[in-house]
Amino acid sequence: MHTISFYTQGTYYEADANKLRASCDRFKISHTIVPIESQANNSSPAKPAWSSRYSNAWLSFVARKATFIRESLIIHKRPVCWLDADCEFIQDPTLLRATRADFAIYNFFGDPMNDSGEYHPHKLWASSGVVYFAFTPLVMRLVNEWMTQLERASWMVDDQALSWAFNHFRGGKLQTLWLPRSYNRMTDKWPDVEPVINHTWHAPAPMT
């Protein structure tokens, strides 16, 4: 498993990325965690009202996650695990090291205790702060469809587009692993969960 992430320089995400990098080193996890420049994009199509809290520039920035993951899979030719820059390994992620799944993620619909009260274990409501991808043809198809959906619906947040791509995927049977909350422990949602991967979520950083 190779950990990957990117971040914007000159924002609080840079300090977060340094913590993520140090936690990878602590548990001897190989990693590629790189800075990329933000690209303001004010010409995107109009967004639905529920999406208006996100700037076009921020949506454009996070949409690059899918392309970055695809490029990383091609370069490394082995499983990669994306972590948002504001994540940090607190314990050794043995579940991710040992998995033979094609795709692993925390799935709100796969958690019977989720906030919505809806349980659909074969349907994805993604939380894409931590996502594991094997290097297989099926996974490459899924990532390609994710990228296509982001291009088609630029007002979508990346995890919404990933959920859409997974729920409409017809490329074959993916072996999935729904990660427990401890593998994407969001500090504001589950403060009582002991984290393996801690996710200190921030509001979107300003984009210029």
N, C-alpha and C positions, 0 to 999 in steps of 0.2 A: 504494500500500500504506500502510495506516494501522496503526500499532502500538498495541495495547491491553493493559492489565494492571490488576490491582488488588492491594492488599496490606493487611495489618492494621497499624494505627498502634500505636506503642509496642513493636514487636518488631523483630528484626534485619531483617525484610523491608522496613521503612521505609527503612533505609540502602541496602539493595539496590535498592529502587525509585528512589532518587535517582541511583544509578549507571546504572540502565537509562535513565532520563530523559536524563541527560547524554550517554549514548552515542547516543541517538536524535538529540539536537541536533547532536552531532559530525558525523553523517552526513546531516543535514538530512532526517530521517525524521519525519513528523508523528506525533503520539502522543496518547493519552488514558490516563494512568496515575493511578489515583485510589485514595484510602483508602476502605475499607469496614469497618464494625464486624463483629466476629465475633458469632455467635449460638450460644450453647451449646445443644445439642440432645441431651438424655439420654434421650429417649423413642423413639428409633429402634428398629426391629426388631432382634432378635438378629443378630449378625454371624457368618459362618463363622469357624472357628478361624484360618484363614490371614489374615483381615482384622483380627484382634484387636489388632494393634500400632497401629492407627489409632483415635483416639478418635471417638466419634459427632460431637462438635463439629467436629473437623477435617474429617471426611468431609462434613458438612453445609456447611462453609465452601467447600471446593473444588468441591462440586457446583454452586455458584453461578456457576462459570466458564461453563457452557453458556448460562445465561440472559443473562449479561453479554455474551457473544459475539453472541447473537441480537439483543439490544437495540442493540449497537454496529453491526451490519450494517444494521438498520432506520434508525438515526439517520444514519449516514454514507453509506449507499447506494453503497458501493464496497468493494473487498477490504479485509479486516482481517487482521492477523497477531497472534494472541495470543502473548505471551511471559510465562512465569512471572516474578514480580518479581525472582527471583534469577538472571535472565539478563542478558546485556550484549552489545551489538554490539561486536565487536573489529575487524571489517572491514566494508566496505560489502556488504550482502546482495544482490549483483547477481542471483543466481538467483531470489530472491523478487521483486525489482523487475520482472524480465522475464517471469516465468511467466504462462502463459495457463491454468493448471490451475484446476479448481474447488476443489481441496483438496490441501494439501501438508503433510507431516508426516514425521518420522523413524519408520520402520516396522521394528521388529526382524525381522519375518518377511521383509521385503523386502531385508534385508542378509544376503548369503550367509555373512558372517563373524560372525553373531550368536552369542551365548553358548550358545543352545539346540542349535545345529547343524541346526535345521529351517529350510528355505527355502521360503516360500509367497508368491510375489510378488503374488498376487491376494487375499491375506488380510491383515488388519491386526492387528498387535500394537502398539498405539500408545504413543508416548512424547509426552505432550501438553504438554511444557514449551514447545514452539514449534509452533504450528499456524496455517496460512494457510487462509483461507476467502474465496472469491470471493463476490460478491453476486449470486447466481442462484437461481431457484426450486428447483433440485435441492439446492443447498447448504442453503437454508432448511429443506427437508424433512429433510435429514440432521441438522441441528442440532435440529429439533423432535423427531426420534426419539431423539436423544441425551438430550434433556431428559426425555422420557418414560421412558427406561430408568433414568435416575437416580432418578426418582420411584418407579419400580416396584421397584428394587433399591437401596435407600438405603445398603446396606452396601458397594456397589461404589465404588472409587476412580474419579474422573472419566475417566481414560484407559482403564480397563477397560470402562466403559459406552460410551465412544466406539468402542472396538474392536467391541463387541457390535452397536452401531447400524450401523456400516459393514458388518460381515460379514453382517448380516441385511437390508441395505438393498435394497428392491425399487422404489424411486422413480424409477429411470432410471440411465443410464450416467454415472457421475462421471468426469471427467478428473482423474486423480491424479498427483501428483509425490511420490515417496519421496525425502525430503531426505537428503543425506549426513550422516555423523556430525558434520562440522564445523559444521552448522547447528543442532545441539543438543548441543554438545560437553560431556558431563557429566564434570566434573573427576575424580570418583572412578572412572569406568569407562574413560575413554579419555585418560589424561594425555598421551599422545604425539601426539594429533590436534591440528593447528593450527586454532584455532577461528575461524569467522566469527561465530558466536554462542556465547558461553561460558555454561554453565549450572552455577553453583556450588550444587549441591543441598544443602539443609539437612534435617535431621529436622523433622517437623511442629512448628511453633511452638505453645506452650501456648495453649489457648483458655479463656476465662473467661466 
